[in-house]
Amino acid sequence: HTMPSQDKIVEFCQLLMDYLSAGHFEVYEQIVTQCAINGTDSRKLADSLYPKIALSTDLALEFNDKYAEHLSTRNSGAFDIEL
């Protein structure tokens, strides 16, 4: 298979970071705001969602840190798997 160019990887990583920002900060904050209106059960749901959001955020940040700057030969073999 052919590896994407570094420019394409950088572009993807920038979009990924934008997506994370929206999900982690904007969407989750809206959920918390609505939970304040809707009561305790809604807050429990939001609290149960946060670890899942945090885990996916951490994985995406690790991917960005590893590939956005430079796709080395050393880590290019894992690119598809980690993506």
Phi, psi and omega in degrees: 000161181258132177285145174292158178291159179299324178300318179293322178294317178299316179299315178299315182296324177296318177295321179298317179294321176298317179298316179298317180300315180296313183291315187285320186259309185284305185294312181298321178297323176294321177299313180298318179299314178295325179294325177298327179280320189270351173106186189298317181298321178295322179294322177299320178297314179300318179296327179284335179282328187303315179300326179291319177296316181297319180298313181294325177296314180300317180297317180293322178295320177297317178299313180301313182299326184280325190244341187293324184276317186199122177269099182276161176299326182299319183253003182292333180293333181269354187306307183298318182294315182288331177294000000 
